[in-house]
């Protein structure tokens, strides 16, 4: 099963529907589907919510609304509170990155709630008491106040990336050039540099060290090597032709 | 030096000031300070921007505005483009997590630009051509469209956490209970369970295995052990007293 299907996002006492909408969009981006609002205090007419949710508006409309946190998490096997501040009952906090493997394991056994508090007040101490785990999102100490949907996004992103579901596109779509091909390029380039008169034999090896540094970083794939070899070939032609023209010109003087 | 000071956030052709404001707030949360807008196309009167920026409004007002991406990144030692889609020139992409160590190293040597495109069009191919690196943020394939400020937040969060600047509060503020203390608790608990009549000697060790599982997970610190030992002490008193009362009652019958 997909453990993300057992992750339940719980928002307590939310004031702004725009935040709910942004939360829904971030949830959809990160493969989460279950939203519960506890005693929402929405001040507006929900038009902001629909606007910010964009294509995740179905997720928003499918939300569950309950009166208490206790009700929201009664069937959960873990309840993860998010807290920005320290304090007597908030000392045992972990970062999202560290905790997500455990949460995903727990989510294979039952619903796991991730609980976010009010924009203005966070979670109250009696709500913290319902939590089996507490997390705190790393933020710069100069500006610690994270927007609600941005806090959710970070936790959701850590959960999503920890599942290993996202497969990065192959880093190089083309095959890598092997050492033989790179050596062949170096030989062609060396010849080309001599042909165009950029360097002369006694110093050639020294100059080639400079080119080797650049090419060792820059030339990675077969197409990379081919384009440079093609250019080197043409440089050699130009150089040889220029020398012949020079000779011809000299001869005709 | 702090490499984050050399990270330059560049937004190309932005339509909504609310996104700029949210970007600024996310930047402030993650210790970034430098914002450049390239040919902004802001449709509104910037009031959304100020509202979404909250305390990061100074960062927003300090932004640089230029006409072209070339101008925005001329002095940069690396230019990191963000792209949601694949395509001919966009094949070589990495995830933010994988690339940030390299970006932080480069940032000790000069400005590193992180470039985000238009809400409606992303970055154009000629802008991708200016990039030394490309990143793609992991998102669920069902809903790939990330809000601009949320995309920025993820990259900024990866940069910030990779610096190791954020120090998680000590996981346990109290000292951990050592094995001797835990054994002492187990002994007191065993006695208490016998005293209250919860178990009897032949099965006592078997029952204690059940308690050991719970305590090995739950009792971690010295205060944890002390509160349980205190409770066990009281259980023993209650159990012993109850038995005496029982005996007295029997005797007086």
Interface residues (C-beta under 8 A of the other chain):
Chain A: X22 X25 X26 X28 X29 X30 X31 X54 X55 X56 X86 X91 X92 X93 X94 X95 X97 X98 X136 X138 X139 X140 X142 X143 X144 X145 X146 X147 X149 X150 X153 X154 X157 X160 X161 X165 X166 X168 X169 X171 X172 X173
Chain B: X22 X25 X26 X28 X29 X30 X31 X54 X55 X56 X86 X91 X92 X93 X94 X95 X97 X98 X136 X138 X139 X140 X142 X143 X144 X145 X146 X147 X149 X150 X153 X154 X157 X160 X161 X165 X166 X168 X169 X171 X172 X173
